[in-house]
Amino acid sequence: MKKGKWEITGIFLQAKHVLPPLYTKASWWKRQIQQLRILQKEVHELIHMTDKFKANILIKILGITESMLEKINKYREKCELEIIK
């Protein structure tokens, strides 16, 4: 989440505060938060989707732009999945 918006689509998200468990150390928690990415459910599904036909339909439904698709494909590469064209 960046500035109250979803990571990839930029749609405003109303989020609640997340508190760390009591047993964690502050430095560990800070690193975890810095690495955390908040994604829409549908975008998360798109990142892991293997059916190209369904992926293209979802891209159209969500209005995914080229720059959004580049970000999605970076996540797909980390998951060792084929990029979506």
JOGI-V611576 format. One record per residue. SS is DSSP state (alpha for helix, beta for strand, coil for the rest). D_CENTER is the distance of its C-alpha to the mean C-alpha in Angstrom with 2 decimals. Layout:
ss=SS d_center=D_CENTER
ss=SS d_center=D_CENTER
//
This chain:
ss=coil d_center=8.56
ss=beta d_center=11.16
ss=coil d_center=14.56
ss=coil d_center=13.72
ss=beta d_center=11.19
ss=coil d_center=7.63
ss=coil d_center=5.67
ss=coil d_center=6.21
ss=coil d_center=8.97
ss=coil d_center=10.77
ss=coil d_center=12.17
ss=beta d_center=13.92
ss=coil d_center=12.93
ss=coil d_center=15.80
ss=coil d_center=14.93
ss=coil d_center=17.50
ss=coil d_center=18.48
ss=coil d_center=17.64
ss=coil d_center=20.69
ss=coil d_center=20.99
ss=coil d_center=23.33
ss=coil d_center=26.86
ss=coil d_center=27.31
ss=coil d_center=24.68
ss=coil d_center=25.76
ss=alpha d_center=24.48
ss=alpha d_center=23.60
ss=alpha d_center=21.60
ss=alpha d_center=19.67
ss=alpha d_center=19.04
ss=alpha d_center=17.58
ss=alpha d_center=15.24
ss=alpha d_center=14.04
ss=alpha d_center=13.70
ss=alpha d_center=11.41
ss=coil d_center=9.21
ss=coil d_center=5.66
ss=coil d_center=5.45
ss=coil d_center=3.44
ss=coil d_center=6.49
ss=alpha d_center=8.32
ss=alpha d_center=9.25
ss=alpha d_center=6.19
ss=alpha d_center=5.60
ss=alpha d_center=9.31
ss=alpha d_center=9.41
ss=alpha d_center=7.85
ss=alpha d_center=10.65
ss=coil d_center=13.17
ss=coil d_center=16.48
ss=coil d_center=18.54
ss=alpha d_center=18.59
ss=alpha d_center=20.47
ss=alpha d_center=18.05
ss=alpha d_center=15.10
ss=alpha d_center=17.24
ss=alpha d_center=18.16
ss=alpha d_center=14.66
ss=alpha d_center=14.00
ss=alpha d_center=17.23
ss=alpha d_center=16.68
ss=alpha d_center=13.45
ss=coil d_center=15.22
ss=coil d_center=12.78
ss=coil d_center=14.64
ss=alpha d_center=15.45
ss=alpha d_center=13.58
ss=alpha d_center=10.29
ss=alpha d_center=11.27
ss=alpha d_center=12.04
ss=alpha d_center=8.62
ss=alpha d_center=7.44
ss=alpha d_center=10.73
ss=alpha d_center=10.36
ss=alpha d_center=7.84
ss=alpha d_center=10.40
ss=alpha d_center=13.18
ss=alpha d_center=12.23
ss=coil d_center=12.41
ss=coil d_center=15.64
ss=coil d_center=15.00
ss=coil d_center=16.70
ss=coil d_center=15.09
ss=coil d_center=15.19
ss=coil d_center=17.96
//
